[in-house]
Amino acid sequence: MNFQTIAIAIIFAAAVFYVGRLIYKSFAAKKGCGSNCKCGVDFSDIDPGKLRS
């Protein structure tokens, strides 16, 4: 095997790994409540009566 064949094999393996990782991340269960969630926000100081206009 010459250098070009080895280089192409490495590039191909890296591309397969990258695409496989993208697919795995899209199907893997997401931890937490979502990307736009404000789970860490404390709403205990907000008075619901003041929110109505």
PDBQT receptor file of N, H, CA, C and O in Angstrom, charges set to zero:
ATOM      1  N   MET A   1       0.855  -1.195   0.000  1.00  0.00    +0.000 N 
ATOM      2  CA  MET A   1       0.000   0.000   0.000  1.00  0.00    +0.000 C 
ATOM      3  C   MET A   1       0.888   1.242   0.000  1.00  0.00    +0.000 C 
ATOM      4  O   MET A   1       1.874   1.329   0.732  1.00  0.00    +0.000 OA
ATOM      5  N   ASN A   2       0.517   2.169  -0.819  1.00  0.00    +0.000 N 
ATOM      6  H   ASN A   2      -0.285   2.099  -1.413  1.00  0.00    +0.000 HD
ATOM      7  CA  ASN A   2       1.290   3.394  -0.868  1.00  0.00    +0.000 C 
ATOM      8  C   ASN A   2       0.668   4.464   0.050  1.00  0.00    +0.000 C 
ATOM      9  O   ASN A   2      -0.399   4.263   0.631  1.00  0.00    +0.000 OA
ATOM     10  N   PHE A   3       1.346   5.565   0.155  1.00  0.00    +0.000 N 
ATOM     11  H   PHE A   3       2.212   5.727  -0.317  1.00  0.00    +0.000 HD
ATOM     12  CA  PHE A   3       0.937   6.647   1.060  1.00  0.00    +0.000 C 
ATOM     13  C   PHE A   3      -0.437   7.209   0.702  1.00  0.00    +0.000 C 
ATOM     14  O   PHE A   3      -1.228   7.509   1.596  1.00  0.00    +0.000 OA
ATOM     15  N   GLN A   4      -0.731   7.354  -0.577  1.00  0.00    +0.000 N 
ATOM     16  H   GLN A   4      -0.088   7.110  -1.304  1.00  0.00    +0.000 HD
ATOM     17  CA  GLN A   4      -2.016   7.922  -0.994  1.00  0.00    +0.000 C 
ATOM     18  C   GLN A   4      -3.183   7.038  -0.562  1.00  0.00    +0.000 C 
ATOM     19  O   GLN A   4      -4.215   7.554  -0.135  1.00  0.00    +0.000 OA
ATOM     20  N   THR A   5      -3.043   5.738  -0.661  1.00  0.00    +0.000 N 
ATOM     21  H   THR A   5      -2.204   5.319  -1.008  1.00  0.00    +0.000 HD
ATOM     22  CA  THR A   5      -4.102   4.821  -0.252  1.00  0.00    +0.000 C 
ATOM     23  C   THR A   5      -4.340   4.904   1.251  1.00  0.00    +0.000 C 
ATOM     24  O   THR A   5      -5.484   4.894   1.705  1.00  0.00    +0.000 OA
ATOM     25  N   ILE A   6      -3.259   4.984   2.018  1.00  0.00    +0.000 N 
ATOM     26  H   ILE A   6      -2.330   4.992   1.650  1.00  0.00    +0.000 HD
ATOM     27  CA  ILE A   6      -3.388   5.099   3.475  1.00  0.00    +0.000 C 
ATOM     28  C   ILE A   6      -4.047   6.425   3.845  1.00  0.00    +0.000 C 
ATOM     29  O   ILE A   6      -4.903   6.458   4.729  1.00  0.00    +0.000 OA
ATOM     30  N   ALA A   7      -3.668   7.510   3.189  1.00  0.00    +0.000 N 
ATOM     31  H   ALA A   7      -2.972   7.483   2.471  1.00  0.00    +0.000 HD
ATOM     32  CA  ALA A   7      -4.256   8.826   3.471  1.00  0.00    +0.000 C 
ATOM     33  C   ALA A   7      -5.745   8.831   3.144  1.00  0.00    +0.000 C 
ATOM     34  O   ALA A   7      -6.540   9.361   3.920  1.00  0.00    +0.000 OA
ATOM     35  N   ILE A   8      -6.130   8.260   2.030  1.00  0.00    +0.000 N 
ATOM     36  H   ILE A   8      -5.484   7.829   1.400  1.00  0.00    +0.000 HD
ATOM     37  CA  ILE A   8      -7.549   8.194   1.651  1.00  0.00    +0.000 C 
ATOM     38  C   ILE A   8      -8.323   7.348   2.652  1.00  0.00    +0.000 C 
ATOM     39  O   ILE A   8      -9.450   7.692   3.008  1.00  0.00    +0.000 OA
ATOM     40  N   ALA A   9      -7.734   6.244   3.113  1.00  0.00    +0.000 N 
ATOM     41  H   ALA A   9      -6.818   5.964   2.824  1.00  0.00    +0.000 HD
ATOM     42  CA  ALA A   9      -8.399   5.387   4.096  1.00  0.00    +0.000 C 
ATOM     43  C   ALA A   9      -8.617   6.129   5.410  1.00  0.00    +0.000 C 
ATOM     44  O   ALA A   9      -9.671   5.990   6.030  1.00  0.00    +0.000 OA
ATOM     45  N   ILE A  10      -7.639   6.907   5.836  1.00  0.00    +0.000 N 
ATOM     46  H   ILE A  10      -6.783   7.020   5.332  1.00  0.00    +0.000 HD
ATOM     47  CA  ILE A  10      -7.777   7.690   7.072  1.00  0.00    +0.000 C 
ATOM     48  C   ILE A  10      -8.845   8.762   6.913  1.00  0.00    +0.000 C 
ATOM     49  O   ILE A  10      -9.663   8.949   7.814  1.00  0.00    +0.000 OA
ATOM     50  N   ILE A  11      -8.854   9.465   5.794  1.00  0.00    +0.000 N 
ATOM     51  H   ILE A  11      -8.189   9.313   5.062  1.00  0.00    +0.000 HD
ATOM     52  CA  ILE A  11      -9.863  10.499   5.554  1.00  0.00    +0.000 C 
ATOM     53  C   ILE A  11     -11.253   9.874   5.486  1.00  0.00    +0.000 C 
ATOM     54  O   ILE A  11     -12.205  10.431   6.033  1.00  0.00    +0.000 OA
ATOM     55  N   PHE A  12     -11.382   8.739   4.830  1.00  0.00    +0.000 N 
ATOM     56  H   PHE A  12     -10.609   8.286   4.386  1.00  0.00    +0.000 HD
ATOM     57  CA  PHE A  12     -12.678   8.062   4.739  1.00  0.00    +0.000 C 
ATOM     58  C   PHE A  12     -13.155   7.614   6.116  1.00  0.00    +0.000 C 
ATOM     59  O   PHE A  12     -14.332   7.772   6.443  1.00  0.00    +0.000 OA
ATOM     60  N   ALA A  13     -12.256   7.055   6.928  1.00  0.00    +0.000 N 
ATOM     61  H   ALA A  13     -11.300   6.927   6.663  1.00  0.00    +0.000 HD
ATOM     62  CA  ALA A  13     -12.625   6.620   8.276  1.00  0.00    +0.000 C 
ATOM     63  C   ALA A  13     -13.057   7.806   9.136  1.00  0.00    +0.000 C 
ATOM     64  O   ALA A  13     -14.002   7.695   9.916  1.00  0.00    +0.000 OA
ATOM     65  N   ALA A  14     -12.373   8.933   8.997  1.00  0.00    +0.000 N 
ATOM     66  H   ALA A  14     -11.604   9.023   8.363  1.00  0.00    +0.000 HD
ATOM     67  CA  ALA A  14     -12.749  10.131   9.754  1.00  0.00    +0.000 C 
ATOM     68  C   ALA A  14     -14.122  10.638   9.323  1.00  0.00    +0.000 C 
ATOM     69  O   ALA A  14     -14.913  11.068  10.161  1.00  0.00    +0.000 OA
ATOM     70  N   ALA A  15     -14.408  10.591   8.033  1.00  0.00    +0.000 N 
ATOM     71  H   ALA A  15     -13.765  10.241   7.351  1.00  0.00    +0.000 HD
ATOM     72  CA  ALA A  15     -15.707  11.044   7.543  1.00  0.00    +0.000 C 
ATOM     73  C   ALA A  15     -16.823  10.127   8.024  1.00  0.00    +0.000 C 
ATOM     74  O   ALA A  15     -17.895  10.602   8.400  1.00  0.00    +0.000 OA
ATOM     75  N   VAL A  16     -16.583   8.815   8.017  1.00  0.00    +0.000 N 
ATOM     76  H   VAL A  16     -15.713   8.429   7.711  1.00  0.00    +0.000 HD
ATOM     77  CA  VAL A  16     -17.584   7.864   8.508  1.00  0.00    +0.000 C 
ATOM     78  C   VAL A  16     -17.821   8.081   9.999  1.00  0.00    +0.000 C 
ATOM     79  O   VAL A  16     -18.965   8.046  10.454  1.00  0.00    +0.000 OA
ATOM     80  N   PHE A  17     -16.757   8.303  10.761  1.00  0.00    +0.000 N 
ATOM     81  H   PHE A  17     -15.828   8.332  10.392  1.00  0.00    +0.000 HD
ATOM     82  CA  PHE A  17     -16.894   8.575  12.199  1.00  0.00    +0.000 C 
ATOM     83  C   PHE A  17     -17.704   9.841  12.439  1.00  0.00    +0.000 C 
ATOM     84  O   PHE A  17     -18.581   9.860  13.303  1.00  0.00    +0.000 OA
ATOM     85  N   TYR A  18     -17.418  10.907  11.678  1.00  0.00    +0.000 N 
ATOM     86  H   TYR A  18     -16.705  10.891  10.976  1.00  0.00    +0.000 HD
ATOM     87  CA  TYR A  18     -18.116  12.183  11.833  1.00  0.00    +0.000 C 
ATOM     88  C   TYR A  18     -19.610  12.045  11.527  1.00  0.00    +0.000 C 
ATOM     89  O   TYR A  18     -20.443  12.524  12.296  1.00  0.00    +0.000 OA
ATOM     90  N   VAL A  19     -19.949  11.407  10.433  1.00  0.00    +0.000 N 
ATOM     91  H   VAL A  19     -19.272  11.018   9.808  1.00  0.00    +0.000 HD
ATOM     92  CA  VAL A  19     -21.356  11.230  10.062  1.00  0.00    +0.000 C 
ATOM     93  C   VAL A  19     -22.055  10.314  11.073  1.00  0.00    +0.000 C 
ATOM     94  O   VAL A  19     -23.200  10.566  11.447  1.00  0.00    +0.000 OA
ATOM     95  N   GLY A  20     -21.384   9.275  11.508  1.00  0.00    +0.000 N 
ATOM     96  H   GLY A  20     -20.453   9.070  11.204  1.00  0.00    +0.000 HD
ATOM     97  CA  GLY A  20     -21.966   8.389  12.513  1.00  0.00    +0.000 C 
ATOM     98  C   GLY A  20     -22.230   9.113  13.812  1.00  0.00    +0.000 C 
ATOM     99  O   GLY A  20     -23.250   8.884  14.461  1.00  0.00    +0.000 OA
ATOM    100  N   ARG A  21     -21.317   9.985  14.195  1.00  0.00    +0.000 N 
ATOM    101  H   ARG A  21     -20.487  10.171  13.668  1.00  0.00    +0.000 HD
ATOM    102  CA  ARG A  21     -21.507  10.772  15.421  1.00  0.00    +0.000 C 
ATOM    103  C   ARG A  21     -22.693  11.725  15.291  1.00  0.00    +0.000 C 
ATOM    104  O   ARG A  21     -23.460  11.888  16.240  1.00  0.00    +0.000 OA
ATOM    105  N   LEU A  22     -22.851  12.351  14.134  1.00  0.00    +0.000 N 
ATOM    106  H   LEU A  22     -22.229  12.218  13.363  1.00  0.00    +0.000 HD
ATOM    107  CA  LEU A  22     -23.999  13.228  13.903  1.00  0.00    +0.000 C 
ATOM    108  C   LEU A  22     -25.317  12.455  13.998  1.00  0.00    +0.000 C 
ATOM    109  O   LEU A  22     -26.279  12.922  14.609  1.00  0.00    +0.000 OA
ATOM    110  N   ILE A  23     -25.347  11.287  13.397  1.00  0.00    +0.000 N 
ATOM    111  H   ILE A  23     -24.566  10.908  12.901  1.00  0.00    +0.000 HD
ATOM    112  CA  ILE A  23     -26.563  10.465  13.438  1.00  0.00    +0.000 C 
ATOM    113  C   ILE A  23     -26.847  10.016  14.865  1.00  0.00    +0.000 C 
ATOM    114  O   ILE A  23     -27.993  10.061  15.314  1.00  0.00    +0.000 OA
ATOM    115  N   TYR A  24     -25.820   9.587  15.574  1.00  0.00    +0.000 N 
ATOM    116  H   TYR A  24     -24.890   9.551  15.210  1.00  0.00    +0.000 HD
ATOM    117  CA  TYR A  24     -26.006   9.145  16.960  1.00  0.00    +0.000 C 
ATOM    118  C   TYR A  24     -26.535  10.276  17.837  1.00  0.00    +0.000 C 
ATOM    119  O   TYR A  24     -27.443  10.066  18.641  1.00  0.00    +0.000 OA
ATOM    120  N   LYS A  25     -25.972  11.474  17.688  1.00  0.00    +0.000 N 
ATOM    121  H   LYS A  25     -25.234  11.646  17.036  1.00  0.00    +0.000 HD
ATOM    122  CA  LYS A  25     -26.423  12.614  18.491  1.00  0.00    +0.000 C 
ATOM    123  C   LYS A  25     -27.867  12.987  18.182  1.00  0.00    +0.000 C 
ATOM    124  O   LYS A  25     -28.585  13.443  19.073  1.00  0.00    +0.000 OA
ATOM    125  N   SER A  26     -28.310  12.803  16.938  1.00  0.00    +0.000 N 
ATOM    126  H   SER A  26     -27.728  12.433  16.215  1.00  0.00    +0.000 HD
ATOM    127  CA  SER A  26     -29.681  13.166  16.592  1.00  0.00    +0.000 C 
ATOM    128  C   SER A  26     -30.690  12.181  17.182  1.00  0.00    +0.000 C 
ATOM    129  O   SER A  26     -31.828  12.555  17.464  1.00  0.00    +0.000 OA
ATOM    130  N   PHE A  27     -30.280  10.925  17.369  1.00  0.00    +0.000 N 
ATOM    131  H   PHE A  27     -29.355  10.621  17.139  1.00  0.00    +0.000 HD
ATOM    132  CA  PHE A  27     -31.188   9.931  17.922  1.00  0.00    +0.000 C 
ATOM    133  C   PHE A  27     -31.018   9.723  19.423  1.00  0.00    +0.000 C 
ATOM    134  O   PHE A  27     -31.898   9.133  20.049  1.00  0.00    +0.000 OA
ATOM    135  N   ALA A  28     -29.943  10.174  20.014  1.00  0.00    +0.000 N 
ATOM    136  H   ALA A  28     -29.228  10.654  19.505  1.00  0.00    +0.000 HD
ATOM    137  CA  ALA A  28     -29.682   9.971  21.438  1.00  0.00    +0.000 C 
ATOM    138  C   ALA A  28     -30.686  10.766  22.263  1.00  0.00    +0.000 C 
ATOM    139  O   ALA A  28     -31.123  11.846  21.866  1.00  0.00    +0.000 OA
ATOM    140  N   ALA A  29     -31.038  10.216  23.404  1.00  0.00    +0.000 N 
ATOM    141  H   ALA A  29     -30.683   9.338  23.726  1.00  0.00    +0.000 HD
ATOM    142  CA  ALA A  29     -31.981  10.897  24.299  1.00  0.00    +0.000 C 
ATOM    143  C   ALA A  29     -31.342  12.175  24.824  1.00  0.00    +0.000 C 
ATOM    144  O   ALA A  29     -30.179  12.190  25.226  1.00  0.00    +0.000 OA
ATOM    145  N   LYS A  30     -32.110  13.219  24.811  1.00  0.00    +0.000 N 
ATOM    146  H   LYS A  30     -33.055  13.207  24.484  1.00  0.00    +0.000 HD
ATOM    147  CA  LYS A  30     -31.632  14.501  25.286  1.00  0.00    +0.000 C 
ATOM    148  C   LYS A  30     -31.830  14.573  26.795  1.00  0.00    +0.000 C 
ATOM    149  O   LYS A  30     -32.878  14.189  27.314  1.00  0.00    +0.000 OA
ATOM    150  N   LYS A  31     -30.828  15.060  27.481  1.00  0.00    +0.000 N 
ATOM    151  H   LYS A  31     -29.976  15.371  27.060  1.00  0.00    +0.000 HD
ATOM    152  CA  LYS A  31     -30.930  15.243  28.927  1.00  0.00    +0.000 C 
ATOM    153  C   LYS A  31     -31.497  16.632  29.193  1.00  0.00    +0.000 C 
ATOM    154  O   LYS A  31     -31.229  17.568  28.440  1.00  0.00    +0.000 OA
ATOM    155  N   GLY A  32     -32.260  16.765  30.236  1.00  0.00    +0.000 N 
ATOM    156  H   GLY A  32     -32.477  16.004  30.848  1.00  0.00    +0.000 HD
ATOM    157  CA  GLY A  32     -32.821  18.055  30.577  1.00  0.00    +0.000 C 
ATOM    158  C   GLY A  32     -34.177  18.256  29.930  1.00  0.00    +0.000 C 
ATOM    159  O   GLY A  32     -34.823  17.307  29.485  1.00  0.00    +0.000 OA
ATOM    160  N   CYS A  33     -34.585  19.487  29.887  1.00  0.00    +0.000 N 
ATOM    161  H   CYS A  33     -34.060  20.258  30.248  1.00  0.00    +0.000 HD
ATOM    162  CA  CYS A  33     -35.938  19.766  29.428  1.00  0.00    +0.000 C 
ATOM    163  C   CYS A  33     -35.988  20.370  28.024  1.00  0.00    +0.000 C 
ATOM    164  O   CYS A  33     -37.080  20.552  27.485  1.00  0.00    +0.000 OA
ATOM    165  N   GLY A  34     -34.881  20.677  27.438  1.00  0.00    +0.000 N 
ATOM    166  H   GLY A  34     -33.995  20.529  27.877  1.00  0.00    +0.000 HD
ATOM    167  CA  GLY A  34     -34.905  21.223  26.088  1.00  0.00    +0.000 C 
ATOM    168  C   GLY A  34     -33.895  22.330  25.918  1.00  0.00    +0.000 C 
ATOM    169  O   GLY A  34     -33.229  22.730  26.873  1.00  0.00    +0.000 OA
ATOM    170  N   SER A  35     -33.785  22.817  24.715  1.00  0.00    +0.000 N 
ATOM    171  H   SER A  35     -34.327  22.492  23.939  1.00  0.00    +0.000 HD
ATOM    172  CA  SER A  35     -32.745  23.804  24.442  1.00  0.00    +0.000 C 
ATOM    173  C   SER A  35     -33.126  25.211  24.888  1.00  0.00    +0.000 C 
ATOM    174  O   SER A  35     -32.250  25.978  25.290  1.00  0.00    +0.000 OA
ATOM    175  N   ASN A  36     -34.406  25.573  24.829  1.00  0.00    +0.000 N 
ATOM    176  H   ASN A  36     -35.117  24.951  24.503  1.00  0.00    +0.000 HD
ATOM    177  CA  ASN A  36     -34.822  26.926  25.203  1.00  0.00    +0.000 C 
ATOM    178  C   ASN A  36     -35.484  26.976  26.568  1.00  0.00    +0.000 C 
ATOM    179  O   ASN A  36     -36.158  27.954  26.892  1.00  0.00    +0.000 OA
ATOM    180  N   CYS A  37     -35.305  25.956  27.360  1.00  0.00    +0.000 N 
ATOM    181  H   CYS A  37     -34.757  25.162  27.097  1.00  0.00    +0.000 HD
ATOM    182  CA  CYS A  37     -35.957  25.880  28.655  1.00  0.00    +0.000 C 
ATOM    183  C   CYS A  37     -35.213  26.732  29.679  1.00  0.00    +0.000 C 
ATOM    184  O   CYS A  37     -33.987  26.839  29.636  1.00  0.00    +0.000 OA
ATOM    185  N   LYS A  38     -35.947  27.323  30.579  1.00  0.00    +0.000 N 
ATOM    186  H   LYS A  38     -36.943  27.236  30.614  1.00  0.00    +0.000 HD
ATOM    187  CA  LYS A  38     -35.368  28.120  31.655  1.00  0.00    +0.000 C 
ATOM    188  C   LYS A  38     -35.523  27.366  32.975  1.00  0.00    +0.000 C 
ATOM    189  O   LYS A  38     -36.056  27.909  33.943  1.00  0.00    +0.000 OA
ATOM    190  N   CYS A  39     -35.065  26.135  33.013  1.00  0.00    +0.000 N 
ATOM    191  H   CYS A  39     -34.633  25.695  32.226  1.00  0.00    +0.000 HD
ATOM    192  CA  CYS A  39     -35.250  25.283  34.185  1.00  0.00    +0.000 C 
ATOM    193  C   CYS A  39     -34.586  25.841  35.433  1.00  0.00    +0.000 C 
ATOM    194  O   CYS A  39     -35.073  25.606  36.538  1.00  0.00    +0.000 OA
ATOM    195  N   GLY A  40     -33.502  26.564  35.291  1.00  0.00    +0.000 N 
ATOM    196  H   GLY A  40     -33.106  26.755  34.392  1.00  0.00    +0.000 HD
ATOM    197  CA  GLY A  40     -32.771  27.057  36.441  1.00  0.00    +0.000 C 
ATOM    198  C   GLY A  40     -33.307  28.369  36.987  1.00  0.00    +0.000 C 
ATOM    199  O   GLY A  40     -32.757  28.879  37.963  1.00  0.00    +0.000 OA
ATOM    200  N   VAL A  41     -34.338  28.931  36.413  1.00  0.00    +0.000 N 
ATOM    201  H   VAL A  41     -34.784  28.517  35.620  1.00  0.00    +0.000 HD
ATOM    202  CA  VAL A  41     -34.862  30.226  36.828  1.00  0.00    +0.000 C 
ATOM    203  C   VAL A  41     -35.820  30.034  37.990  1.00  0.00    +0.000 C 
ATOM    204  O   VAL A  41     -36.686  29.159  37.958  1.00  0.00    +0.000 OA
ATOM    205  N   ASP A  42     -35.657  30.866  39.025  1.00  0.00    +0.000 N 
ATOM    206  H   ASP A  42     -34.954  31.576  39.052  1.00  0.00    +0.000 HD
ATOM    207  CA  ASP A  42     -36.517  30.817  40.202  1.00  0.00    +0.000 C 
ATOM    208  C   ASP A  42     -37.628  31.855  40.045  1.00  0.00    +0.000 C 
ATOM    209  O   ASP A  42     -37.364  33.057  40.040  1.00  0.00    +0.000 OA
ATOM    210  N   PHE A  43     -38.878  31.384  39.915  1.00  0.00    +0.000 N 
ATOM    211  H   PHE A  43     -39.093  30.407  39.918  1.00  0.00    +0.000 HD
ATOM    212  CA  PHE A  43     -40.015  32.272  39.736  1.00  0.00    +0.000 C 
ATOM    213  C   PHE A  43     -40.757  32.535  41.045  1.00  0.00    +0.000 C 
ATOM    214  O   PHE A  43     -41.874  33.051  41.018  1.00  0.00    +0.000 OA
ATOM    215  N   SER A  44     -40.170  32.198  42.170  1.00  0.00    +0.000 N 
ATOM    216  H   SER A  44     -39.262  31.779  42.192  1.00  0.00    +0.000 HD
ATOM    217  CA  SER A  44     -40.872  32.345  43.449  1.00  0.00    +0.000 C 
ATOM    218  C   SER A  44     -41.067  33.800  43.856  1.00  0.00    +0.000 C 
ATOM    219  O   SER A  44     -41.975  34.096  44.632  1.00  0.00    +0.000 OA
ATOM    220  N   ASP A  45     -40.242  34.715  43.357  1.00  0.00    +0.000 N 
ATOM    221  H   ASP A  45     -39.504  34.475  42.727  1.00  0.00    +0.000 HD
ATOM    222  CA  ASP A  45     -40.363  36.134  43.714  1.00  0.00    +0.000 C 
ATOM    223  C   ASP A  45     -41.391  36.880  42.883  1.00  0.00    +0.000 C 
ATOM    224  O   ASP A  45     -41.678  38.041  43.175  1.00  0.00    +0.000 OA
ATOM    225  N   ILE A  46     -41.954  36.259  41.861  1.00  0.00    +0.000 N 
ATOM    226  H   ILE A  46     -41.721  35.316  41.623  1.00  0.00    +0.000 HD
ATOM    227  CA  ILE A  46     -42.907  36.919  40.975  1.00  0.00    +0.000 C 
ATOM    228  C   ILE A  46     -44.301  36.806  41.555  1.00  0.00    +0.000 C 
ATOM    229  O   ILE A  46     -44.746  35.719  41.924  1.00  0.00    +0.000 OA
ATOM    230  N   ASP A  47     -44.996  37.950  41.634  1.00  0.00    +0.000 N 
ATOM    231  H   ASP A  47     -44.634  38.832  41.334  1.00  0.00    +0.000 HD
ATOM    232  CA  ASP A  47     -46.361  37.985  42.136  1.00  0.00    +0.000 C 
ATOM    233  C   ASP A  47     -47.314  37.838  40.935  1.00  0.00    +0.000 C 
ATOM    234  O   ASP A  47     -47.330  38.706  40.062  1.00  0.00    +0.000 OA
ATOM    235  N   PRO A  48     -48.112  36.747  40.877  1.00  0.00    +0.000 N 
ATOM    236  CA  PRO A  48     -48.991  36.549  39.725  1.00  0.00    +0.000 C 
ATOM    237  C   PRO A  48     -50.031  37.653  39.568  1.00  0.00    +0.000 C 
ATOM    238  O   PRO A  48     -50.498  37.895  38.455  1.00  0.00    +0.000 OA
ATOM    239  N   GLY A  49     -50.398  38.314  40.630  1.00  0.00    +0.000 N 
ATOM    240  H   GLY A  49     -50.019  38.117  41.534  1.00  0.00    +0.000 HD
ATOM    241  CA  GLY A  49     -51.394  39.381  40.551  1.00  0.00    +0.000 C 
ATOM    242  C   GLY A  49     -50.907  40.584  39.774  1.00  0.00    +0.000 C 
ATOM    243  O   GLY A  49     -51.709  41.290  39.164  1.00  0.00    +0.000 OA
ATOM    244  N   LYS A  50     -49.608  40.830  39.785  1.00  0.00    +0.000 N 
ATOM    245  H   LYS A  50     -48.956  40.256  40.281  1.00  0.00    +0.000 HD
ATOM    246  CA  LYS A  50     -49.035  41.990  39.084  1.00  0.00    +0.000 C 
ATOM    247  C   LYS A  50     -48.915  41.733  37.574  1.00  0.00    +0.000 C 
ATOM    248  O   LYS A  50     -48.748  42.672  36.796  1.00  0.00    +0.000 OA
ATOM    249  N   LEU A  51     -49.000  40.481  37.170  1.00  0.00    +0.000 N 
ATOM    250  H   LEU A  51     -49.135  39.718  37.803  1.00  0.00    +0.000 HD
ATOM    251  CA  LEU A  51     -48.855  40.169  35.760  1.00  0.00    +0.000 C 
ATOM    252  C   LEU A  51     -50.106  40.482  34.949  1.00  0.00    +0.000 C 
ATOM    253  O   LEU A  51     -50.028  40.695  33.739  1.00  0.00    +0.000 OA
ATOM    254  N   ARG A  52     -51.242  40.509  35.602  1.00  0.00    +0.000 N 
ATOM    255  H   ARG A  52     -51.305  40.336  36.585  1.00  0.00    +0.000 HD
ATOM    256  CA  ARG A  52     -52.496  40.823  34.903  1.00  0.00    +0.000 C 
ATOM    257  C   ARG A  52     -52.650  42.315  34.738  1.00  0.00    +0.000 C 
ATOM    258  O   ARG A  52     -52.389  43.075  35.671  1.00  0.00    +0.000 OA
ATOM    259  N   SER A  53     -53.065  42.740  33.581  1.00  0.00    +0.000 N 
ATOM    260  H   SER A  53     -53.278  42.123  32.823  1.00  0.00    +0.000 HD
ATOM    261  CA  SER A  53     -53.234  44.177  33.362  1.00  0.00    +0.000 C 
ATOM    262  C   SER A  53     -54.671  44.553  33.190  1.00  0.00    +0.000 C 
ATOM    263  O   SER A  53     -54.983  45.728  32.997  1.00  0.00    +0.000 OA
TER     264      SER A  53
